[in-house]
Amino acid sequence: CLFLSPPPGMMAEVPTVEAEVAVRLEAGLGEGSLWDSRSKKLLWLDILGAKLFRFDPSTGQNEEFDLSSHSTAVSSVVPIAEDASGDTVALTTREGFAVYNFRSQQLDLLGVPEPGVKEGERFNDGKVDPLGCYWAGTLCRDASEEIVPKAAKLYRRSGDGAVKMVMEELSISNGLVWSKDGQTMYYIDTPSAQIDAMDFTAGEVSNRRAVVKGFDFETTGFPDGCAIDLEDRLWVARFNGGACGCYDPKTGKMLAEVRVPKEAGRQVTSAAFGGEDLQDLYLTTAREGFDEAKGKDFPLAGSLFVVPAAKLQEICPGVRGQPPNHLKLSS
């Protein structure tokens, strides 16, 4: 992608394309999109509905699995390395880490006790690192449903089952991806209005620094979920921005942009490369805080969107996603 823009907080003139509907659905908080190479399907979620989805682009079928009898929320989902069939996935519920079997529809918690989320706190975004460990962070709301600043944490679950708190004093933990060489972890604490990088060495992080700044809630939207391509460019969903931007973490500049249709609203929540060659780009959306009138104004909010490979190549020639890491349940 050629650099054609000012910093993200300013009006940017970059190559832009509009995503199209893959699955029309009124998910309250669509999130957690991730390609599962085992089943050749896209995994995604409705966090607030405690629903897990599995979308097959070859048939257009979107399977729905209701997990509300197990937890009030399900916030991230990842493939499991030891299961080549794709029948099982790991996920985070409100309380912590779990494994779900699509065939038996059985959910089993991973480890007791859980990390110890407090009242009003729940798990949020999560991904697997190059070593096969599951990283997932939290957010915390008060009695009036407002986010409590600096009350969230980031955890890492290792193959031996140990769960370690890696970071604290966060607000809304999001956007975990790793560079192609495995030496940098990118991380987003959404209200900070920036994308951070950290050195990643033997599973530990250090030297946290901002690599993309200038996000504004009302104009660009805040950074949310994130995907990474083979050139280490970051594709960042922008909540309240109605878009996903492609950013170069070396320069902090936006290079290209994918927008959702106006009927989808502005709550773009996660991004994932999919398809067998990881050349399609999927976006999830939400309808948080919608009343009936807003629901009518934005009938596509909550749907899953896709930019097919040929369309994505128009704004970023040759782009392909990095294959997502799979969780290793045993060390």
Secondary structure, DSSP 8 states (H G I E B T S, - for coil): -------TTS-----EEE-EEEE----TBEEEEEEETTTTEEEEEETTTTEEEEEETTTTEEEEEE-TTT-S-EEEEEEBTT-TTS-EEEEEESSSEEEEETTTTEEEESSSS-----TTEEEEEEEE-TTS-EEEEEEEB-TTS-B-TT-EEEEEE-TTS-EEEEEEEESBEEEEEE-TTS-EEEEEEGGG-SEEEEEEETTEEEEEEEEE----TTTT-EEEEEEEBTT--EEEEEETTTEEEEEETTTTEEEEEEE--GGG-SBEEEEEEETTTT-EEEEEEB-TT--HHHHHH-TTTT-EEEE-HHHHHHHSTT--B-----B-S--
